[in-house]
Amino acid sequence: MVVIAHLSDPHLDGSPEALSRLTQVADHLRGLAIRPDVVIVSGDLTQSAGSLPPADETVLAAQNLESLLAALSMDVPVFCCPGNTDDRMAFASRFGLSPPIPGPVHQVHRLGQLVIILLDVTVPGHGYGQVTDSILAWLARQLDALSGDERAVLVMHQPPTPLYHAAVDGLFLRSSEALEAIITRHEQIVAVLCGHTHAALTTTFAGKPLVIAPGIRSAGVLLQEIREPGSPLTTDDVPPGYAMHVLQENHFSSQFRTLAQRSR
C-alpha cells in the first residue's frame, strides 16, 4: 500500500500570506499520526511578479522554490510538477532536470512498485496546457518500459478533460485525445492527478480516476456561484486543503482534507 499526499497551487510569490497557507498544510502533514509515503505538488508552485525582467523573474522563482521545499521539508520524498505560473528555467535548475532551456521538464520517480510520472504540459505565457507529439512520444516510452508488476500515477497541472465550467474550461489541456488513447492502452496507469482549478474534484479520464487537489493559495469558485461576468474565479476566504490518496494493488481511493480557518 502507498499513501500519497497530493498538494497543488501554493503560488508562492514572496508574500507572508502565501507562505503561511503552505506552511499550515505542511505542519498538518508533519503532525499526522501516520505520515504519507510521498508528497506530490501538482504545479503552480510559484507566482511571478509579472513586472520584472525575465532574468529577475527567474531569480525570484528560484527563491520561492527554496521557500517551498523548506516548508515541505519532512522525512518523505517531495515531487513537484511545473504549472503555468512556474518559471521553467528556475524549475529545471532547482531540480537538476534536463534540458536547462525553455522546454518541457518531465520526471519519472519510482517508489517500490509505484512509478510517478510528472508530465510538463504547460505552455509558457498561457494558462492552458498542450500535448505535443514529442510529449506523447516521451510518455509512451516511459509507459512501455514499465514492468508487469509496476503501477503508474500520471501527474500534470492542467486537467485533460472539461469540467463544464465555462469560465475556466478554456484554460485546461488541449489536444487531449491522443493522450487519452495512450492512457487507455496502458492498464498499469491507476490514476491521473492534476491541479489548476484550485478546487477539489474527481472525475474520470480514459477510464481512470482523475483527481484534482484543492488549492493551497486560494479556492476555486463554483460556476453556480458566479453572479456576473468578470467575477473572481478564486477566493482567499476558504482555508487551504489537500488530497490524500491510497493505492492498494489496482485500487485507488481519495479523500480530501480542508484545514481549519486561521483567525486573522
Stockholm file with secondary structure:
# STOCKHOLM 1.0

chainA/1-264         MVVIAHLSDPHLDGSPEALSRLTQVADHLRGLAIRPDVVIVSGDLTQSAGSLPPADETVLAAQNLESLLAALSMDVPVFCCPGNTDDRMAFASRFGLSPPIPGPVHQVHRLGQLVIILLDVTVPGHGYGQVTDSILAWLARQLDALSGDERAVLVMHQPPTPLYHAAVDGLFLRSSEALEAIITRHEQIVAVLCGHTHAALTTTFAGKPLVIAPGIRSAGVLLQEIREPGSPLTTDDVPPGYAMHVLQENHFSSQFRTLAQRSR
#=GR chainA/1-264 SS CEEEEEECCCCBCSCHHHHHHHHHHHHHHHTCSSCCSEEEEESCCBCCCSSSCHHHHHHHHHHHHHHHHHHTCSSSCEEEECCTTSCHHHHHHHTTCSCCSSSCCCEEEEETTEEEEECCCBCTTCSSEECCHHHHHHHHHHHHTCCTTCEEEEECSSCSSCCSCTTTGGGSEESCHHHHHHHHHCTTEEEEEECSSSSCEEEEETTEEEEECCCSSCEECCGGGCCSTTCCSEESSSCCEEEEEEEETTEEEEEEEECCCCCC
#=GC SS_cons         CEEEEEECCCCBCSCHHHHHHHHHHHHHHHTCSSCCSEEEEESCCBCCCSSSCHHHHHHHHHHHHHHHHHHTCSSSCEEEECCTTSCHHHHHHHTTCSCCSSSCCCEEEEETTEEEEECCCBCTTCSSEECCHHHHHHHHHHHHTCCTTCEEEEECSSCSSCCSCTTTGGGSEESCHHHHHHHHHCTTEEEEEECSSSSCEEEEETTEEEEECCCSSCEECCGGGCCSTTCCSEESSSCCEEEEEEEETTEEEEEEEECCCCCC
//
